[in-house]
Amino acid sequence: MGSCAGTARDYANEAYPSFYKNYFFGGILGQGSFGHVFIAEDNLTHETFAVKVQKGRLTGQEDIQYETAVWRKLGAHVHCVRLYGVFQEADVYFTVMEKCMCSLWERLTDAPKWTVADLVGDFKQIGIGIRYMHSLRIVHRDIKAENILCGGADGRTLKIADFGLAHFFTKTSKMLMKARGSAAYMAPEMLAGEGYAYSIDMWSFGVLCYVVLLGQFP
């Protein structure tokens, strides 16, 4: 795991004034090679958000900026985690997003007894989110259970998260060639180094459904 962020105290101080004057840090929600995700409270409205903290020199400044640009194109959609804003302080990026309760994978692990009707409803929500992204010419490239979060008032609304590998197709874009994402979910054309576009998300979605239903990869 990369050391992209430390504790909340490391970042909630006067060294980062534009963020610190707006939000108060809470505990850590998650961590990975990209950095850490914290709980944060808006100092004015007292609303709670999730904040991803990354250092540009470790994650890649251009990659962070591209992810932000693509994410903003999604706007507010019920089945995509919403981006509220990005603060940059020197080399540190604070990405403020909708806070969810847990990932789909965590929910299924903690409470594995779900009916077929429950799962069909879950799959429908994910499919709607993918269709919405594709309608905006965005391919996600990392659809998997860990990147589907449970949000909404009751924690039953599924939302696609993590747009770090997402790509926006312009009207003149060519097929993508480089493999991106999680190997177990990758479509054959991606693994073969062939050109690909939106269909690879549907393959990953199919793998996700298989894993949820049968508990193993195809």
C-alpha positions in Angstrom: 0.0 0.0 0.0 1.3 3.4 -0.9 1.8 6.0 1.8 -0.4 8.6 0.2 -2.1 9.8 3.3 -1.5 9.5 7.0 -4.0 10.2 9.8 -6.8 12.7 9.8 -4.7 15.0 12.0 -2.0 15.1 9.3 -4.3 16.9 6.9 -6.8 18.8 9.1 -4.6 21.8 9.8 -3.7 25.2 8.6 -1.3 23.8 5.9 -4.4 23.1 3.9 -6.6 26.2 4.5 -9.1 25.9 1.6 -10.2 22.4 2.7 -9.8 22.9 6.5 -12.0 25.9 6.6 -14.9 24.0 5.0 -14.6 20.5 6.6 -13.7 18.7 9.8 -12.1 15.3 9.5 -13.4 12.2 11.3 -12.2 8.6 11.1 -10.8 6.5 8.3 -13.3 4.7 6.0 -10.8 2.9 3.8 -7.3 2.9 2.5 -5.3 1.6 -0.5 -2.5 2.3 -2.9 -4.4 5.5 -4.0 -4.4 7.0 -0.5 -7.0 7.1 2.3 -10.7 7.8 2.5 -11.9 9.7 5.6 -15.3 10.7 7.0 -15.6 14.5 6.9 -18.3 16.9 8.2 -19.2 20.2 6.5 -18.5 22.9 9.0 -21.5 24.9 7.9 -24.3 22.4 7.1 -22.9 19.5 9.3 -23.6 17.1 6.4 -21.3 14.0 6.4 -19.2 13.1 3.3 -16.4 10.8 2.3 -13.1 12.4 1.4 -10.4 10.7 -0.6 -6.9 12.1 0.0 -4.2 11.6 -2.6 -0.8 13.0 -3.2 -0.2 14.0 -6.9 3.4 12.9 -7.0 2.4 9.4 -5.9 -0.9 8.8 -7.7 -0.2 11.0 -10.7 -1.5 14.5 -10.9 -2.8 14.1 -14.5 -4.6 10.9 -13.5 -6.3 12.6 -10.6 -7.4 15.5 -12.8 -8.7 13.2 -15.5 -10.7 11.2 -13.1 -12.2 14.4 -11.7 -13.1 15.6 -15.2 -14.8 12.3 -16.1 -16.6 12.0 -12.7 -18.0 15.5 -13.1 -19.6 14.6 -16.4 -21.8 12.1 -14.4 -23.4 14.8 -12.4 -26.0 13.6 -9.9 -27.4 10.1 -10.6 -29.0 7.8 -8.1 -26.8 4.8 -9.1 -23.4 6.6 -9.3 -21.5 7.9 -6.2 -21.8 11.7 -6.5 -18.8 14.0 -6.6 -19.2 17.2 -4.6 -15.9 18.9 -5.1 -12.1 18.7 -5.3 -9.7 20.8 -3.3 -6.0 21.0 -4.2 -3.5 22.2 -1.7 0.0 22.1 -3.1 0.5 18.4 -4.1 -2.5 17.1 -2.0 -5.9 16.5 -3.5 -9.1 16.3 -1.3 -11.9 14.7 -3.3 -15.3 15.2 -1.5 -17.9 12.6 -2.4 -21.1 11.0 -1.3 -20.7 8.8 1.8 -22.1 5.3 1.5 -22.5 2.6 4.1 -20.4 -0.3 2.7 -19.5 -2.1 -0.5 -21.8 -4.7 -2.1 -19.2 -7.3 -1.4 -19.1 -6.4 2.3 -22.9 -6.5 2.6 -23.1 -9.9 1.0 -20.3 -11.2 3.2 -21.9 -9.9 6.4 -25.4 -11.0 5.6 -25.2 -13.7 2.9 -28.8 -14.8 3.0 -30.5 -12.9 0.2 -33.5 -13.9 -1.9 -33.4 -14.2 -5.7 -35.7 -11.2 -5.8 -33.2 -9.2 -3.7 -30.3 -10.0 -6.1 -32.4 -9.3 -9.2 -33.2 -5.9 -7.8 -29.5 -5.3 -7.0 -28.4 -6.3 -10.5 -31.0 -4.1 -12.1 -29.7 -1.1 -10.2 -26.1 -1.7 -11.3 -27.3 -2.2 -14.9 -29.1 1.1 -14.8 -25.9 2.8 -13.5 -23.8 1.3 -16.3 -26.3 2.2 -18.9 -26.3 5.8 -17.7 -22.5 6.0 -17.8 -22.4 4.6 -21.3 -25.1 7.1 -22.4 -22.6 9.8 -21.5 -19.8 8.0 -23.5 -18.0 6.9 -20.3 -16.6 3.4 -19.9 -15.8 2.5 -16.3 -13.2 -0.4 -16.8 -13.3 -1.7 -13.2 -16.8 -2.9 -12.5 -16.6 -5.4 -9.6 -18.4 -6.0 -6.3 -15.9 -3.9 -4.3 -16.7 -0.9 -6.5 -20.4 -1.1 -6.0 -21.4 0.8 -2.8 -24.6 0.7 -0.7 -26.0 4.1 -0.1 -29.3 5.9 0.3 -31.2 6.4 3.5 -31.7 2.6 4.0 -28.4 1.5 2.5 -30.2 -0.5 -0.3 -29.5 1.9 -3.2 -26.5 0.6 -5.1 -24.0 3.1 -6.6 -21.1 2.6 -8.9 -17.9 4.0 -7.4 -14.2 4.5 -8.2 -13.8 6.3 -11.5 -10.0 6.2 -11.4 -9.8 4.0 -14.5 -12.9 5.5 -16.3 -12.5 6.8 -19.8 -14.5 9.4 -21.7 -14.9 8.8 -25.5 -15.0 11.9 -27.6 -16.7 11.8 -31.0 -13.3 11.1 -32.6 -11.9 8.6 -30.0 -10.5 5.3 -31.2 -10.9 1.9 -29.5 -8.9 1.5 -26.3 -6.0 -0.9 -26.3 -4.4 -1.0 -22.8 -5.7 -3.4 -20.2 -7.1 -1.7 -17.2 -9.0 -3.0 -14.2 -9.0 -6.2 -12.2 -7.8 -9.3 -14.1 -10.6 -11.7 -12.9 -13.2 -9.3 -14.3 -11.5 -8.4 -17.6 -13.2 -9.1 -20.9 -11.4 -11.5 -23.4 -10.8 -8.7 -25.9 -9.0 -6.6 -23.3 -6.8 -9.5 -22.1 -6.0 -10.3 -25.8 -4.8 -6.7 -26.4 -7.6 -6.1 -28.9 -9.5 -2.9 -29.3 -12.4 -2.4 -26.9 -15.0 0.0 -25.8 -18.2 -0.1 -23.7 -18.8 -3.8 -24.0 -16.1 -4.6 -21.5 -18.2 -3.2 -18.7 -21.0 -5.6 -19.5 -18.6 -8.5 -19.4 -17.3 -7.4 -16.0 -20.9 -6.9 -14.9 -21.7 -10.5 -16.0 -18.7 -11.8 -13.9 -19.9 -9.8 -10.9 -23.4 -11.4 -11.2 -21.8 -14.9 -11.5 -19.6 -14.3 -8.4 -22.6 -13.0 -6.3 -24.8 -15.9 -7.3 -22.3 -18.8 -7.2 -19.6 -17.5 -4.8 -16.8 -18.2 -7.3 -15.3 -16.8 -10.5 -16.4 -18.3 -13.8 
